[in-house]
């Protein structure tokens, strides 16, 4: 109602300040228009009023160059993170509710199933969005997200919860993969990488605040109530997304015929740069999933600091945001590929120090040293992740939806499985986590140097 009043006021002011003069009617008439006097005047006034009515409609959408567009993309990306980070403090309550041992890692399947759904769903939304546009598929995914999230809150068993979490991941795949495709639609080159870094800097606020808010909420409500918070957030995003412009015009849409899909898939898989950086993103995602899956039990069993989890996790998430902001500045000054190589060297060096610390201390180092090295590691991750995604997407503006789907599916599924292997290796010490991190960092960094080459030119958005 308020928007209607404002729009009506704007229209009224526009008519008052931009009247259509009768003397100018002849000059306003489109070429080929016949008629004189009042007939032409009425037609021209109708045309002018139509243009005025279109102006408020344009104001209802966020331009791709605006901060609101970046915020919308960050919110889309944050839907998956919110579904994970908010419930991390509830793992102990889940173990108790489902009759599991206090040190059981079975609840990590709640995360693994979500990641697998997140991977599978992108293969649907990406190609379909290349045909039907980004916004319709975004709304479809948000619908699945809301329904499966509500069902998960009602499941009486761990098995039922894991199944719902897989379906929940299918829904979360839409905003995650389509945000990447929409950024590629709108930008190219270093500008795309800078935008992706800004998106990450904003959406990282979720892991900063979500665990702490989740821990506070658990003092007042049962853990199942936490599952409804992302559902409400997705509902709010669906309303806000009405301001989102459709970034894929009709003339650039592709067929979903099997031959066209196969052609798009081959274009993605045969591109050396895309394939190489997909491997990089997969390894980086494996580090992130193992960090998320292990951190709570490491703090509890290795350091005896379970109650400090929300505070320490939030502090570490701040370093992710700081790294993303730094990346947004450096990628323009240094260049995308040079920054990636520098960040790869940094990541391997810090991961090596973490592994050396775990080995020298028998897997039980001082808490301050562990947190300090993680605080140094995560900014390197937040430089590499968005820029590696951008490098993978850069050569494929003509099949951005399929590219986002393939990259997202392979990196999410592969990263989730790699992370689950590290989770399963937990032995009550820090060593499995530290060794897993340094191994994945070495593969990612080696891939950047050995398997990828910067293209002669990076395609701009078309």
N, C-alpha and C positions, 0 to 999 in steps of 0.2 A: 504494500500500500504506500509506504513512504517513497519507494522508487517510482511508483506511478505518479505521485504528486510532484516529485522533482522533475520527472520527464515532461509532465504537462506544463510545468513552469518554464522549462527550457524551450519547449516548442512555442509557447506563447511569447517568450522574449525574442525567439528567433524570427517569428512572424512580425513582431513589432519593429525590430531593428533592421530587418531585411525584407521590406515590402516589395511586391512586384509592381513596378510602375506601369501604368497603362500605356504611356508613351513609348515604352521600351518593348512592348509586346512583339512588335515585328522582328526585333533583333533576337528575341528569345525563342522564336519559333524554329523548330528543327527543319533542316532542309527537306524539301518535298512536301511540306505541310501546306495545304490549301485552305482558303477561308479567310475572312476578314472580320474586323470589328469584334463584337462580343464573343463570337464563336472561337476565334483564335485566342482571345484573352482568357476565356474560361479554360481552354485546354492548357495553356501555359501556366495558369495559376494552379491547376491540378498537378501538373508536372513539378512545379516548385514545392507544393505541399508534400508530394511523395518523397522528394529529396529530403525535406525537413524531417519527415517521419522516419526515414532511414537512419538519420544521425544518432538518435538515442539508441537504436538497435546496435550500431557499431560500438557505442560506449559500453555496451553490456559485455563485451568480450575483451580479454586481456591481450594486448599486442605481444607478439613473440619477442620484441625487444624490451619488454617491461619487466620490472622486478616481480610483478605478480605472476607472470608466466614462469619465471624461475622458481618462485615459491610453490606454484602448483606442481611443477615437476618434482621438486623436493618432497612435497607431501605425497605424491604418487609413489616415489621411491621409499618413503618412510612407512608405508602401509605394511610392508613385509617386516621391517625392523620392529615396528610397534607390536606386531603379533608374536615376536620372539622375546624382546628385551623386557617387556612388562611382566612376563610370567617367570623370568629367571629366578627371582627370589622365592617363588612358590614351589620350587623343586622339592624342598624338604617336606612341605605339606603334602605334596603329591605322593611321595614315597610312603608317608604315614597313612594317607587315605587309601592307597591301593595295597597296603600290607607288604611293602618292600623293605629290604634292609636299609639302614641309614646311609650306607655307602654305595648303594646300588646305582649303576649307571643306566638301568633300563629306561628311566624317564628321558634319557637323551633321545630315545626314539620319537618323542614328541617333537623334537627339533628336526631329526633326520627325515621323518615323514613329511613334515612341512616343506623342507628343502626339496625333496623329491617331487612333491606336487608343484612347487614353484618352478622346477625345471621342466616338467612335462607340459604344464599349461602354456608355456611360452611358445611351444610348437604349434599351438592352436591360434593364439591371439595374434602372433606376428604375421603369418601369411594372410589370415582373414582380414587384418587391418590394412594390408596392402590392397585388398579388394574393396572393402566396405568403408574404409576410413578409420581413423584412430579412435574417435569419440564413441561410436556405437560399441566397439569391442571393449572399451574402457568401462562403459556402463554394464555390459554383460558380466565382466569379471568382478566388478564391485557387487553385483547381485549374488554371485556364487560365494563371494567373501562373506557377505552378511549372513546368508542362510547357513553355511557350514560353520561359521563362528558361533552362531546361536546354538546349533546342534551340539557343538563340542562342549559347551557349558553344561549341557544336560546329560552327557554320557556317564553312565555309572561305572564303567570299567576302563582300564588302561588301553585295552585293545580297541574299544569303541572310540576313545579319545584320539588314538593314533590314526584311525581311519578318517575321522573328521578333520584332523590336522592335515592329512594329505589333501583332502578336498579343499580345505582352507587355503593351502598352498596353491592349488589350481586357480582359485580366485585371485590370490595376491599376485599371481604371475602377470595379470593384465596391467595393473598400474606400473609394475616394475619394468616390464619389457617395453610397454608403449611409451613410457617416459623417455627411454633411450631412443626409440624411433622418432619421437616428436622433436627431441633436441637435434637429431641428425637431419630431420626435415628442415629445420629452421636455420641451422648453422653448419659451418664447415671449418676444417683446419684447426688452427690454434684457438679460434674463437669458440668452436665446439668444445675443445678440451677445457678452456677456461670456464665455460658455462657448466660443464659437468663437474668441475671442481667446486664451483659455487653451490651447485645443487647438493653435493656431498657435504659441504660445510653447513648447510642448513639442516639437512635431514639427520645429521649426526647428533643434533639436539635430542633426538629420541633416545639413543642409548645413554646420553648424559643424564636425562631426567627420569626415564621410564623405570629403571630398577629401583630407584629411591621412592618414587611414587607407588610402585608396586609393593614395596616393603611396608610403607606407611598404610596402604590400603588393607594389607593382610592383618593388621592389628584391629581392623574394624569389620571386615567382611571376609567370607570364605574365599579360597583361591579361585573357585569357579566364577565368581563375580568379576574377576579381572579379565576373563575372556570376553566379556561383553563390552569392555572399553574400546578395543579395536573395532568392534562392530559399529558402535556409535560414531567413531571417527570416520569409518568408511562411508556411513550414511551422510555425514556432513560433507565429505569430499564429493560425493555424488551431486549434492546441491551446488557446491562451489564450482564444480567442473562445468556447469552451464556457461560460465564465463570463458571457458577455454576455447580458443579458436581451433577449427579443424585444420591441421597443418598439412594434410595430404589432399591437394586439389583433385577433382574428378579426373582431369586429363592425365594425371600421373598414376592412376590406380591400375592394378594388374589383375589378370584373370586368376581364378583359383582352379582352373582346369589342371588335371594332373601333369600335362606336358609343361605348362607355364610354371607350376610349382617346382617341378624337377629342374627346369632351366634356372630358376632363382636359387635353388639349393646348390646346384653345381657352381653357380657364380660365387657363392659364399665359400664353399669348401675348397675350390681351386685357387682361391686368392692366397698367396703365400703370406702376405702381411696379416690378413685376417686370421688365418689358421695359426700362425705363430703367436699372435697376441691372445688368441682364445686359450692356448695352453698357459700363457702367463696368467690370465685372469682366473683360470681354473685353480692353479697352484695358490694364488693369493687368496681366493675364496676358501680354499682348504685351510689355510692358516687362520682366517677369520672364524670359520665354523668350529675349528678345534679350540680356538681361544674362547668362544662363547660357550661351547659345550663343556669345557674343562675348568673354566676359571672359578666357578662356584665351589666345586668339589676340591680344587687345589687349595683355595683359601681355607676351606673347612678342615680337610684332612691333613694337609701338609703344614699349614701355618696356624690352625686353630683359630681363625678369624672370620667365622661364618657371618657374624653380625656386621662386620665391616664391609661386606660384599657390595651393598648399594653405593656406599661412599667411594670406595676404591674404584669400582667399575665406572662410576660417573666421572671421577678424576681422569681416568685413562681415556674415556670417550672425549673429554675436552682436548686431549692431545690429537685425537683424530681430526676434530674440527679445525684445530690450529694448522695441522698439516694440509688440510684441504684449502684453507684460505691462502697459505703460502704457495701452494701449487697453482692456484688461480693467478697469482701475481708472476710466478717464475715462468710459467709456460709461455707467456707472451714475450718475456725478456730473453729467455734461454733457448726456446724452441722445444717442440714436443719430443722429438726423438733424443735430443741431447739430455733433456731433463729425465727421460725414462732411463737412460743408461747411468746417469749419475745416481738416481734414486735406487737402481738395482744394486750398485756397488755398496751404497749405504745400508740397504736392507740386509745383504749377506754379512756385512761386517757386524752389525748389531745382533743378528741371529746367531752368528758364531760366538759372540761374547756370552749370549744367554746359554748356549749349549756348553760352553766351557765352564760357566758358573755352576750349572747343574752337575756336571761331571766332577768338578773339584770339591763340591760340598756334599757329595753322595745323594744328590737329589733334594736336599733340604737347606737351601741357602737362606740368608737373612731375608726377611720380608721386604725390607727397604730396598735391597739390591735387586730383588725380583721385580718389584713395582717400578723401580727406576729404569731397568732395561726394557720393560714392556712400554713404559712411557716414551722411550726413545724409538722403539720398534714401530709403534702404531702410526706416527706421522709419516714414516716411509711408506707404510701401507696405503695411507690416504692420498699420497702423491701418486703411487703406482696404479691403484685401482681405477680411478676415473680416467686417467690418461691412457692406460692400456685399453680400456673400453673404447675410448675415442679413436685410438690408433687402429683398433680392430674394425670399427664402423666406417672409418674415413673413406676407404676405396669403394664403398657400396651404397651411394645415395639412391640409386635407382631401385634397390630392393631392401630398403632400410628395415621394413617390418620383418622380412625373412631373416635378414642378417641379425637383427636384435634377438629373434627367436632362437636361432641356432647358437649364437654366442652365449645367450643367457641359459639355454638348456644344457649345453655341454659344460659350461663353467659352474652352473649351480649344482647339477647332478654330480659331476666329477668332484667338485669341491666338497659337497656334502658327504660323499663316500670317503674321500680322503680324510676329512675331519672325523668321521665316525671311526675310522681305523685308529686314529690317534686317541680318540676317546676310549675305545676298547682296550688300548694298551696301558691305560692308567694302572699303576702299581703302588699307589700310595706315595709316590715321590714326583718331583718335577721333571725327571729325566725323559719319559716318553714324550711329553709335550714339547720340551726344548729341542729334542732330537728331531721330532717331526717338523717343527718350525724351520730349523736350519736346512733340513733336506728339501722342503718345499721352496724355501727362499732360493736355494742354490739352483733348483730346476728352473724356476721362473726367471732368475737373473741370467742363467746360461742361455735360455731361449731368447731373451731379448738381444743378447750379443751374437748368438750363433745362427738362429733360424729366421730372424726378421731383418729386413732392410728398409730404410725409409724410402718411400716412393719419390720419384722425381718431382711430382706435384701432388698435392693433396686436394681432392675435389672439394669445391665449396658447395654449399647447399644450393639446390636447384628447385 
